[in-house]
Amino acid sequence: MTRNTAHTTTGRERPRAAGGRAAAARPGDVEDAPRRDDDAVDREDRDEKAVGRFVEDLASALTEMGVPRMPARVFAALLTTDSGRLTAADLATNLQVSPAAVSGAVRYLMQIGMVRRESEPGSRRHYYRAPDNVWDEVIGIRDHLMARWTGVLREGVEVLGPDTPAGERVAESVRFFEFVSHELPSVIRKWREQGPSGDGRPAQGR
C-alpha cells in the first residue's frame, strides 16, 4: 500500500525539473518563506568566512577612529553588501546580534550622517544604506574634532608660553590642524568633481 504524503514547497525549495532546473510555480504551491531581496543575496563565488573577517577588520579600524563598536560593525556590513542596503532584520542576522543592538547602532549612524533610512512605496519595510558621500561625512566629523583639538591646543600655547620648547611644539600642532582644516574643503571638492569612477562623471544608478 502506498501512502501519499503532502509536500509543501517554499520559495527556496522548489521541486527540481529535469536537467536540475527549478520547476515553475503551480497553482496551490505555498510560499512559506518570503522571497529574499537582492539586498540579502551574496555572490556564490565569494568566501563568506573571508568576507566576515573583512567586515570585522573594517569595523575594528573604524573603532580605532572613534566609532563605537556596534555602529562600526553595522556600517561595515552595509558597505560590503552589493546592493548597499539592508533591513534591520538582515543586519541582525548577518551580524548575529539582537534587533535592539542594530536599532541603537543605526540610530547613532544616522545622527552622524553615515547611514540613511529608506522605504519603498507600498511597503512597510525600512532599509538602511551608507550614503554615496559617506566618506565626506566621516571626514567632516574628523574636521569638527580637529577644530576642537585646535582650540584646546591654542590654550596650551598660552599656558606653556609661545617661546618655550613645549609651547613651540604645541604651536606646531596648531599650525598642522589649521592647515589640514583649510585644505579639506578643496580636497573634497576635487574628489566630487572627478566622480567616484575617477573619470569626472557622477555615479550611475544610485
N, CA, C and O of each residue as an XYZ file, in Angstrom:
824
protein
N       0.850     -1.187      0.000
C       0.000      0.000      0.000
C       0.883      1.233      0.000
O       1.818      1.340      0.794
N       0.590      2.133     -0.868
C       1.406      3.338     -0.989
C       0.699      4.496     -0.323
O      -0.479      4.750     -0.576
N       1.433      5.205      0.539
C       0.848      6.332      1.249
C       1.293      7.626      0.598
O       2.492      7.848      0.424
N       0.351      8.485      0.236
C       0.659      9.786     -0.345
C       0.943     10.777      0.767
O       0.160     10.903      1.708
N       2.059     11.478      0.661
C       2.430     12.473      1.661
C       2.359     13.850      1.045
O       2.982     14.104      0.014
N       1.607     14.744      1.664
C       1.513     16.120      1.153
C       2.862     16.784      1.284
O       3.559     16.609      2.284
N       3.228     17.547      0.275
C       4.526     18.222      0.281
C       4.321     19.706      0.001
O       3.767     20.090     -1.029
N       4.764     20.503      0.908
C       4.640     21.947      0.760
C       5.991     22.513      0.404
O       6.988     22.223      1.066
N       6.031     23.318     -0.636
C       7.299     23.903     -1.066
C       7.390     25.340     -0.623
O       6.379     26.008     -0.407
N       8.602     25.803     -0.491
C       8.859     27.198     -0.177
C       9.572     27.819     -1.340
O       9.902     27.149     -2.318
N       9.814     29.138     -1.227
C      10.498     29.861     -2.299
C      11.897     29.357     -2.514
O      12.454     29.563     -3.592
N      12.506     28.691     -1.518
C      13.877     28.192     -1.653
C      13.930     26.715     -1.982
O      14.995     26.187     -2.299
N      12.743     26.013     -1.907
C      12.742     24.571     -2.047
C      11.770     24.121     -3.133
O      10.962     23.217     -2.919
N      11.855     24.759     -4.301
C      11.015     24.333     -5.422
C      11.401     22.916     -5.850
O      12.570     22.544     -5.753
N      10.436     22.119     -6.324
C      10.782     20.817     -6.901
C      11.703     21.020     -8.086
O      11.578     22.011     -8.806
N      12.622     20.101     -8.296
C      13.568     20.200     -9.394
C      13.028     19.526    -10.635
O      12.591     18.377    -10.576
N      13.050     20.231    -11.765
C      12.616     19.656    -13.030
C      13.779     18.915    -13.659
O      14.892     18.944    -13.135
N      13.536     18.261    -14.764
C      14.596     17.546    -15.461
C      15.688     18.512    -15.828
O      15.428     19.645    -16.232
N      16.948     18.042    -15.681
C      18.073     18.900    -16.009
C      18.480     19.781    -14.851
O      19.362     20.626    -15.000
N      17.837     19.596    -13.666
C      18.262     20.337    -12.489
C      17.653     21.712    -12.373
O      17.982     22.442    -11.439
N      16.769     22.101    -13.294
C      16.164     23.426    -13.211
C      14.958     23.391    -12.284
O      14.254     22.386    -12.183
N      14.741     24.517    -11.611
C      13.584     24.581    -10.712
C      12.306     24.579    -11.522
O      12.197     25.274    -12.532
N      11.347     23.801    -11.077
C      10.067     23.748    -11.776
C       9.318     25.048    -11.576
O       9.493     25.722    -10.560
N       8.492     25.402    -12.533
C       7.708     26.630    -12.424
C       6.686     26.486    -11.315
O       6.230     25.383    -11.013
N       6.330     27.609    -10.712
C       5.329     27.584     -9.656
C       4.000     27.121    -10.218
O       3.639     27.476    -11.340
N       3.273     26.335     -9.450
C       1.982     25.833     -9.885
C       0.912     26.330     -8.928
O       1.197     26.614     -7.765
N      -0.326     26.436     -9.416
C      -1.412     26.831     -8.513
C      -1.455     25.891     -7.324
O      -1.371     24.674     -7.488
N      -1.583     26.437     -6.150
C      -1.637     25.604     -4.952
C      -0.323     25.534     -4.226
O      -0.299     25.172     -3.049
N       0.804     25.873     -4.892
C       2.084     25.911     -4.192
C       2.023     26.972     -3.109
O       1.454     28.044     -3.318
N       2.599     26.685     -1.969
C       2.564     27.604     -0.841
C       3.933     28.217     -0.638
O       4.933     27.502     -0.567
N       3.986     29.547     -0.545
C       5.236     30.254     -0.282
C       5.347     30.480      1.223
O       4.909     31.515      1.727
N       5.934     29.512      1.950
C       6.062     29.657      3.394
C       7.086     30.708      3.775
O       6.899     31.417      4.763
N       8.183     30.826      3.000
C       9.247     31.771      3.327
C       9.193     32.931      2.355
O       8.960     32.719      1.165
N       9.400     34.152      2.825
C       9.394     35.302      1.920
C      10.559     35.237      0.956
O      11.619     34.699      1.273
N      10.345     35.797     -0.236
C      11.426     35.836     -1.221
C      12.548     36.716     -0.703
O      12.296     37.790     -0.157
N      13.790     36.267     -0.869
C      14.917     37.070     -0.428
C      15.068     38.278     -1.330
O      14.980     38.158     -2.552
N      15.294     39.432     -0.744
C      15.545     40.625     -1.525
C      16.941     40.567     -2.093
O      17.792     39.822     -1.607
N      17.176     41.368     -3.142
C      18.518     41.452     -3.701
C      19.514     41.899     -2.638
O      20.699     41.575     -2.717
N      19.028     42.650     -1.633
C      19.899     43.145     -0.579
C      20.535     42.008      0.207
O      21.614     42.177      0.774
N      19.873     40.842      0.248
C      20.382     39.751      1.062
C      21.080     38.679      0.238
O      21.531     37.673      0.787
N      21.174     38.880     -1.060
C      21.778     37.873     -1.926
C      23.281     38.130     -2.062
O      23.692     39.226     -2.443
N      24.070     37.158     -1.763
C      25.518     37.278     -1.871
C      26.005     36.548     -3.105
O      25.349     35.625     -3.588
N      27.134     36.951     -3.608
C      27.719     36.268     -4.759
C      28.167     34.865     -4.348
O      28.803     34.685     -3.310
N      27.828     33.880     -5.172
C      28.117     32.497     -4.819
C      29.608     32.197     -4.823
O      30.057     31.262     -4.160
N      30.390     33.000     -5.580
C      31.800     32.683     -5.693
C      32.641     33.314     -4.586
O      33.869     33.231     -4.626
N      32.008     33.935     -3.609
C      32.743     34.562     -2.526
C      32.927     33.602     -1.362
O      32.081     32.750     -1.091
N      34.049     33.761     -0.688
C      34.312     33.033      0.551
C      33.660     33.825      1.675
O      34.197     34.845      2.106
N      32.517     33.369      2.149
C      31.760     34.134      3.132
C      32.503     34.285      4.453
O      32.328     35.281      5.155
N      33.324     33.308      4.792
C      34.113     33.443      6.014
C      35.130     34.574      5.867
O      35.361     35.339      6.804
N      35.733     34.670      4.680
C      36.688     35.744      4.436
C      35.988     37.096      4.454
O      36.531     38.075      4.965
N      34.779     37.147      3.893
C      34.004     38.391      3.914
C      33.703     38.784      5.355
O      33.826     39.952      5.722
N      33.312     37.811      6.166
C      33.014     38.090      7.571
C      34.230     38.622      8.313
O      34.117     39.535      9.132
N      35.397     38.045      8.021
C      36.622     38.540      8.665
C      36.922     39.968      8.236
O      37.356     40.791      9.042
N      36.684     40.257      6.941
C      36.933     41.614      6.454
C      35.995     42.613      7.127
O      36.417     43.708      7.499
N      34.731     42.242      7.286
C      33.771     43.120      7.959
C      34.253     43.447      9.368
O      34.192     44.599      9.798
N      34.732     42.433     10.083
C      35.202     42.665     11.452
C      36.485     43.495     11.462
O      36.667     44.339     12.340
N      37.379     43.263     10.490
C      38.606     44.067     10.414
C      38.283     45.529     10.129
O      38.863     46.430     10.736
N      37.344     45.762      9.192
C      36.947     47.132      8.869
C      36.289     47.788     10.075
O      36.529     48.962     10.355
N      35.461     47.035     10.786
C      34.821     47.575     11.986
C      35.865     47.945     13.032
O      35.732     48.966     13.707
N      36.899     47.126     13.170
C      37.959     47.422     14.133
C      38.692     48.705     13.761
O      39.026     49.511     14.629
N      38.942     48.892     12.453
C      39.616     50.117     12.002
C      38.758     51.341     12.301
O      39.274     52.380     12.713
N      37.452     51.217     12.093
C      36.550     52.334     12.385
C      36.480     52.607     13.883
O      36.371     53.757     14.309
N      36.544     51.536     14.683
C      36.539     51.705     16.133
C      37.766     52.487     16.582
O      37.685     53.316     17.489
N      38.906     52.218     15.941
C      40.120     52.952     16.273
C      39.998     54.433     15.919
O      40.694     55.271     16.493
N      39.108     54.754     14.969
C      38.858     56.153     14.602
C      37.884     56.832     15.557
O      37.680     58.044     15.482
N      37.279     56.051     16.460
C      36.362     56.633     17.424
C      34.914     56.238     17.244
O      34.064     56.669     18.023
N      34.602     55.421     16.231
C      33.222     54.959     16.041
C      32.956     53.813     17.017
O      33.761     52.884     17.085
N      31.861     53.845     17.772
C      31.556     52.740     18.682
C      31.494     51.403     17.943
O      31.208     51.349     16.747
N      31.768     50.335     18.677
C      31.933     49.014     18.065
C      30.718     48.551     17.259
O      30.870     48.160     16.102
N      29.519     48.587     17.842
C      28.366     48.068     17.127
C      28.008     48.917     15.910
O      27.762     48.352     14.844
N      27.967     50.252     16.014
C      27.756     51.039     14.799
C      28.821     50.772     13.741
O      28.520     50.774     12.548
N      30.052     50.544     14.162
C      31.118     50.253     13.196
C      30.839     48.950     12.468
O      31.069     48.863     11.262
N      30.350     47.936     13.166
C      30.045     46.649     12.540
C      28.870     46.779     11.573
O      28.883     46.202     10.486
N      27.850     47.546     11.981
C      26.692     47.748     11.104
C      27.110     48.489      9.842
O      26.712     48.109      8.741
N      27.902     49.532      9.989
C      28.357     50.288      8.823
C      29.183     49.407      7.894
O      29.006     49.456      6.677
N      30.072     48.614      8.447
C      30.897     47.722      7.625
C      30.033     46.713      6.883
O      30.313     46.397      5.726
N      28.989     46.202      7.527
C      28.090     45.252      6.874
C      27.356     45.905      5.708
O      27.186     45.286      4.657
N      26.925     47.142      5.885
C      26.233     47.849      4.804
C      27.180     48.142      3.645
O      26.806     48.010      2.479
N      28.386     48.532      3.966
C      29.343     48.905      2.930
C      29.754     47.705      2.083
O      30.128     47.871      0.922
N      29.691     46.511      2.640
C      30.202     45.325      1.955
C      29.115     44.459      1.345
O      29.399     43.355      0.881
N      27.875     44.936      1.334
C      26.824     44.205      0.616
C      26.661     44.830     -0.764
O      26.754     46.050     -0.904
N      26.419     44.010     -1.784
C      26.395     44.501     -3.164
C      25.348     45.575     -3.386
O      25.603     46.558     -4.083
N      24.174     45.399     -2.802
C      23.110     46.375     -3.006
C      23.357     47.662     -2.232
O      22.804     48.709     -2.567
N      24.191     47.583     -1.193
C      24.476     48.754     -0.380
C      23.413     49.042      0.656
O      23.509     50.040      1.371
N      22.396     48.192      0.758
C      21.335     48.439      1.729
C      20.849     47.119      2.317
O      20.875     46.083      1.654
N      20.405     47.172      3.571
C      19.889     46.007      4.273
C      18.790     46.457      5.225
O      18.752     47.612      5.649
N      17.899     45.535      5.554
C      16.915     45.812      6.582
C      17.546     45.571      7.950
O      18.621     44.981      8.054
N      16.868     46.032      8.993
C      17.354     45.795     10.348
C      17.418     44.297     10.638
O      18.329     43.827     11.320
N      16.438     43.549     10.111
C      16.440     42.096     10.321
C      17.634     41.451      9.624
O      18.269     40.552     10.175
N      17.942     41.916      8.399
C      19.107     41.397      7.683
C      20.382     41.643      8.491
O      21.223     40.755      8.635
N      20.509     42.858      9.010
C      21.705     43.217      9.774
C      21.833     42.363     11.027
O      22.920     41.884     11.349
N      20.726     42.172     11.733
C      20.755     41.365     12.950
C      21.172     39.931     12.640
O      21.936     39.322     13.389
N      20.662     39.395     11.524
C      21.004     38.025     11.140
C      22.460     37.920     10.703
O      23.182     37.022     11.137
N      22.887     38.839      9.843
C      24.257     38.778      9.315
C      25.308     38.948     10.406
O      26.348     38.290     10.386
N      25.029     39.834     11.357
C      25.999     40.119     12.416
C      25.794     39.271     13.658
O      26.602     39.303     14.586
N      24.687     38.500     13.669
C      24.364     37.627     14.795
C      24.255     38.432     16.094
O      24.871     38.100     17.106
N      23.463     39.486     16.033
C      23.230     40.332     17.198
C      21.730     40.536     17.360
O      20.945     40.132     16.503
N      21.345     41.154     18.442
C      19.925     41.376     18.704
C      19.390     42.547     17.894
O      20.151     43.450     17.545
N      18.086     42.551     17.587
C      17.483     43.701     16.905
C      17.687     44.997     17.672
O      17.847     46.059     17.070
N      17.683     44.916     19.013
C      17.881     46.125     19.815
C      19.265     46.720     19.578
O      19.419     47.940     19.525
N      20.276     45.852     19.436
C      21.634     46.330     19.178
C      21.713     47.028     17.828
O      22.374     48.057     17.691
N      21.030     46.457     16.821
C      21.009     47.068     15.490
C      20.282     48.406     15.537
O      20.718     49.374     14.914
N      19.181     48.465     16.269
C      18.402     49.699     16.361
C      19.249     50.835     16.932
O      19.244     51.944     16.398
N      19.963     50.562     18.000
C      20.813     51.587     18.592
C      21.948     51.993     17.669
O      22.326     53.163     17.613
N      22.490     51.021     16.944
C      23.615     51.306     16.045
C      23.185     52.178     14.873
O      23.862     53.154     14.548
N      22.067     51.838     14.234
C      21.633     52.635     13.082
C      21.185     54.025     13.515
O      21.332     54.988     12.763
N      20.643     54.133     14.714
C      20.262     55.454     15.218
C      21.503     56.340     15.372
O      21.489     57.511     14.990
N      22.549     55.783     15.922
C      23.802     56.527     16.071
C      24.363     56.916     14.704
O      24.758     58.063     14.497
N      24.397     55.958     13.769
C      24.965     56.216     12.445
C      24.154     57.251     11.675
O      24.721     58.057     10.938
N      22.841     57.236     11.838
C      22.001     58.225     11.166
C      22.270     59.626     11.722
O      22.273     60.604     10.974
N      22.494     59.718     13.025
C      22.741     61.019     13.640
C      24.021     61.666     13.129
O      24.101     62.891     13.038
N      25.025     60.855     12.794
C      26.297     61.421     12.336
C      26.433     61.372     10.810
O      27.497     61.686     10.275
N      25.364     60.980     10.107
C      25.349     61.041      8.652
C      26.009     59.885      7.938
O      26.262     59.979      6.737
N      26.299     58.787      8.636
C      26.960     57.650      7.994
C      25.971     56.613      7.465
O      26.368     55.691      6.752
N      24.696     56.754      7.802
C      23.663     55.824      7.332
C      22.382     56.615      7.090
O      22.076     57.562      7.814
N      21.639     56.213      6.059
C      20.329     56.793      5.779
C      19.285     55.700      5.756
O      19.572     54.554      5.410
N      18.067     56.065      6.128
C      16.959     55.104      6.106
C      16.103     55.359      4.887
O      15.813     56.507      4.552
N      15.690     54.273      4.212
C      14.871     54.372      3.017
C      13.646     53.486      3.174
O      13.646     52.534      3.954
N      12.619     53.808      2.432
C      11.439     52.950      2.361
C      10.976     52.903      0.913
O      11.357     53.746      0.101
N      10.148     51.906      0.596
C       9.641     51.754     -0.751
C       8.135     51.954     -0.742
O       7.467     51.553      0.212
N       7.586     52.569     -1.790
C       6.137     52.775     -1.860
C       5.380     51.457     -1.713
O       5.708     50.465     -2.364
N       4.377     51.458     -0.861
C       3.562     50.269     -0.676
C       4.152     49.236      0.252
O       3.565     48.170      0.437
N       5.309     49.524      0.844
C       5.956     48.572      1.739
C       6.185     49.222      3.094
O       6.459     50.418      3.186
N       6.070     48.419      4.142
C       6.313     48.917      5.497
C       7.740     48.656      5.937
O       8.135     49.023      7.044
N       8.508     48.024      5.072
C       9.885     47.695      5.440
C      10.791     48.906      5.258
O      10.615     49.697      4.331
N      11.755     49.038      6.149
C      12.742     50.094      6.056
C      14.097     49.472      5.725
O      14.447     48.399      6.216
N      14.838     50.166      4.891
C      16.177     49.741      4.528
C      17.176     50.789      5.003
O      16.864     51.977      5.087
N      18.364     50.330      5.305
C      19.426     51.233      5.721
C      20.557     51.170      4.697
O      20.928     50.099      4.216
N      21.089     52.345      4.379
C      22.102     52.455      3.327
C      23.192     53.432      3.752
O      22.930     54.433      4.418
N      24.418     53.114      3.348
C      25.505     54.076      3.506
C      25.411     55.066      2.347
O      25.413     54.638      1.193
N      25.331     56.367      2.606
C      25.182     57.344      1.516
C      26.387     57.349      0.592
O      27.485     56.953      0.982
N      26.169     57.803     -0.641
C      27.251     57.818     -1.620
C      28.428     58.673     -1.164
O      29.578     58.363     -1.476
N      28.148     59.742     -0.432
C      29.209     60.646      0.006
C      29.606     60.374      1.449
O      29.972     61.290      2.185
N      29.530     59.105      1.849
C      29.721     58.773      3.255
C      31.087     59.201      3.781
O      31.200     59.628      4.930
N      32.128     59.092      2.951
C      33.457     59.453      3.450
C      33.586     60.955      3.621
O      34.371     61.418      4.448
N      32.821     61.728      2.846
C      32.749     63.165      3.109
C      32.255     63.399      4.534
O      32.780     64.240      5.264
N      31.220     62.624      4.912
C      30.658     62.780      6.243
C      31.675     62.392      7.309
O      31.810     63.068      8.329
N      32.396     61.288      7.060
C      33.395     60.839      8.032
C      34.484     61.893      8.201
O      34.877     62.224      9.319
N      34.967     62.417      7.071
C      35.993     63.452      7.132
C      35.455     64.702      7.809
O      36.178     65.377      8.541
N      34.185     65.011      7.564
C      33.578     66.160      8.217
C      33.569     66.012      9.729
O      33.806     66.973     10.461
N      33.289     64.783     10.195
C      33.324     64.516     11.632
C      34.724     64.759     12.172
O      34.893     65.383     13.219
N      35.734     64.261     11.449
C      37.114     64.467     11.870
C      37.481     65.948     11.868
O      38.248     66.413     12.712
N      36.919     66.683     10.903
C      37.211     68.110     10.820
C      36.681     68.835     12.059
O      37.345     69.717     12.603
N      35.480     68.454     12.498
C      34.937     69.057     13.720
C      35.811     68.720     14.925
O      36.040     69.559     15.797
N      36.292     67.486     14.958
C      37.185     67.097     16.049
C      38.479     67.896     16.010
O      38.979     68.345     17.042
N      39.018     68.067     14.796
C      40.253     68.832     14.678
C      40.065     70.273     15.117
O      40.967     70.868     15.706
N      38.889     70.840     14.831
C      38.606     72.200     15.283
C      38.606     72.256     16.809
O      39.104     73.210     17.406
N      38.048     71.234     17.421
C      38.044     71.163     18.886
C      39.475     71.030     19.411
O      39.862     71.722     20.352
N      40.267     70.125     18.790
C      41.652     69.946     19.225
C      42.454     71.237     19.068
O      43.266     71.594     19.921
N      42.204     71.926     17.951
C      42.939     73.163     17.692
C      42.667     74.199     18.774
O      43.582     74.878     19.240
N      41.398     74.316     19.171
C      41.058     75.270     20.222
C      41.751     74.954     21.534
O      42.259     75.848     22.212
N      41.770     73.667     21.891
C      42.433     73.262     23.135
C      43.932     73.506     23.040
O      44.550     73.978     23.994
N      44.515     73.184     21.894
C      45.960     73.366     21.725
C      46.365     74.835     21.781
O      47.422     75.170     22.315
N      45.530     75.704     21.234
C      45.831     77.141     21.314
C      45.923     77.596     22.771
O      46.797     78.379     23.143
N      44.995     77.082     23.586
C      45.040     77.415     25.007
C      46.346     76.914     25.619
O      46.931     77.566     26.483
N      46.793     75.749     25.160
C      48.036     75.184     25.676
C      49.240     76.043     25.350
O      50.163     76.160     26.155
N      49.232     76.645     24.172
C      50.340     77.523     23.788
C      50.453     78.683     24.772
O      51.548     79.052     25.196
N      49.307     79.248     25.123
C      49.308     80.369     26.063
C      49.762     79.934     27.449
O      50.510     80.645     28.119
N      49.304     78.758     27.872
C      49.656     78.259     29.197
C      51.153     77.940     29.280
O      51.809     78.269     30.269
N      51.680     77.308     28.249
C      53.079     76.873     28.259
C      54.048     77.997     27.922
O      55.217     77.971     28.306
N      53.532     78.989     27.193
C      54.392     80.082     26.752
C      54.852     79.834     25.326
O      55.485     78.813     25.058
N      54.550     80.744     24.399
C      54.887     80.518     22.987
C      56.391     80.441     22.706
O      56.789     79.937     21.656
N      57.227     80.924     23.614
C      58.666     80.920     23.374
C      59.376     79.748     24.039
O      60.598     79.633     23.946
N      58.626     78.877     24.707
C      59.242     77.706     25.347
C      59.237     76.528     24.381
O      58.424     76.493     23.456
N      60.133     75.559     24.582
C      60.126     74.373     23.702
C      58.777     73.669     23.669
O      58.308     73.267     22.604
N      58.152     73.519     24.839
C      56.851     72.848     24.885
C      55.798     73.676     24.161
O      54.975     73.136     23.422
N      55.828     74.996     24.377
C      54.871     75.868     23.712
C      55.041     75.855     22.209
O      54.052     75.872     21.475
N      56.290     75.823     21.732
C      56.550     75.770     20.295
C      56.062     74.453     19.691
O      55.562     74.415     18.567
N      56.218     73.380     20.460
C      55.778     72.065     19.974
C      54.255     72.041     19.823
O      53.724     71.531     18.837
N      53.570     72.598     20.812
C      52.110     72.634     20.747
C      51.654     73.582     19.645
O      50.665     73.306     18.966
N      52.359     74.692     19.458
C      52.008     75.640     18.395
C      52.167     74.998     17.018
O      51.401     75.293     16.101
N      53.150     74.131     16.874
C      53.311     73.401     15.612
C      52.103     72.512     15.348
O      51.657     72.390     14.208
N      51.571     71.892     16.400
C      50.356     71.076     16.257
C      49.181     71.937     15.811
O      48.381     71.515     14.976
N      49.075     73.148     16.368
C      48.007     74.068     15.967
C      48.112     74.375     14.483
O      47.116     74.329     13.761
N      49.319     74.687     14.030
C      49.511     75.023     12.613
C      49.164     73.843     11.711
O      48.598     74.022     10.633
N      49.510     72.633     12.160
C      49.195     71.439     11.366
C      47.685     71.283     11.192
O      47.202     71.122     10.071
N      46.939     71.330     12.296
C      45.490     71.144     12.220
C      44.825     72.279     11.457
O      43.855     72.045     10.736
N      45.321     73.496     11.598
C      44.775     74.610     10.835
C      44.990     74.406      9.340
O      44.108     74.700      8.533
N      46.166     73.900      8.976
C      46.460     73.654      7.564
C      45.540     72.575      7.001
O      44.956     72.753      5.933
N      45.409     71.457      7.713
C      44.567     70.356      7.239
C      43.119     70.810      7.120
O      42.461     70.506      6.125
N      42.610     71.532      8.114
C      41.226     72.005      8.070
C      41.000     72.962      6.911
O      39.923     72.976      6.313
N      42.016     73.763      6.592
C      41.899     74.708      5.480
C      41.876     73.981      4.141
O      41.168     74.397      3.223
N      42.644     72.899      4.021
C      42.759     72.187      2.751
C      41.642     71.179      2.514
O      41.364     70.838      1.364
N      41.003     70.700      3.558
C      39.992     69.651      3.408
C      38.862     70.019      2.446
O      38.516     69.199      1.595
N      38.273     71.209      2.541
C      37.185     71.536      1.596
C      37.624     71.436      0.139
O      36.862     70.973     -0.711
N      38.842     71.865     -0.150
C      39.350     71.795     -1.521
C      39.536     70.351     -1.957
O      39.220     69.994     -3.092
N      40.048     69.523     -1.059
C      40.250     68.105     -1.383
C      38.916     67.423     -1.672
O      38.795     66.680     -2.646
N      37.919     67.671     -0.831
C      36.597     67.067     -1.027
C      35.961     67.564     -2.312
O      35.336     66.787     -3.035
N      36.114     68.859     -2.609
C      35.558     69.409     -3.846
C      36.183     68.734     -5.068
O      35.478     68.388     -6.016
N      37.499     68.549     -5.045
C      38.174     67.892     -6.164
C      37.710     66.449     -6.316
O      37.546     65.957     -7.432
N      37.500     65.773     -5.188
C      37.013     64.398     -5.236
C      35.630     64.328     -5.889
O      35.369     63.455     -6.716
N      34.757     65.249     -5.512
C      33.418     65.247     -6.086
C      33.453     65.580     -7.566
O      32.673     65.030     -8.344
N      34.345     66.470     -7.963
C      34.444     66.855     -9.371
C      34.909     65.701    -10.248
O      34.461     65.578    -11.388
N      35.792     64.859     -9.743
C      36.281     63.758    -10.566
C      35.323     62.579    -10.597
O      35.402     61.738    -11.492
N      34.414     62.510     -9.623
C      33.446     61.424     -9.595
C      34.055     60.166     -9.011
O      35.275     60.001     -9.034
N      33.218     59.269     -8.485
C      33.718     58.041     -7.861
C      34.547     57.167     -8.788
O      35.446     56.460     -8.334
N      34.248     57.209    -10.109
C      34.999     56.365    -11.045
C      36.294     57.009    -11.483
O      37.108     56.371    -12.151
N      36.500     58.284    -11.113
C      37.732     58.967    -11.480
C      37.735     59.540    -12.874
O      38.768     60.023    -13.339
N      36.581     59.498    -13.567
C      36.541     59.985    -14.946
C      35.753     61.284    -15.079
O      35.445     61.724    -16.186
N      35.427     61.896    -13.930
C      34.700     63.155    -13.969
C      33.214     63.009    -14.142
O      32.513     64.013    -14.269
N      32.698     61.774    -14.153
C      31.271     61.554    -14.313
C      30.665     61.087    -13.011
O      31.301     60.319    -12.290
N      29.456     61.519    -12.676
C      28.820     61.074    -11.436
C      28.443     59.613    -11.535
O      28.297     59.065    -12.628
N      28.286     58.984    -10.369
C      27.892     57.577    -10.343
C      26.518     57.396    -10.943
O      25.668     58.279    -10.823
N      26.284     56.265    -11.588
C      25.020     55.986    -12.253
C      24.226     54.987    -11.417
O      24.775     54.087    -10.781
N      22.909     55.186    -11.447
C      22.024     54.175    -10.872
C      21.984     54.164     -9.355
O      21.530     53.182     -8.768
N      22.443     55.223     -8.699
C      22.357     55.284     -7.241
C      21.534     56.469     -6.821
O      21.343     56.696     -5.626
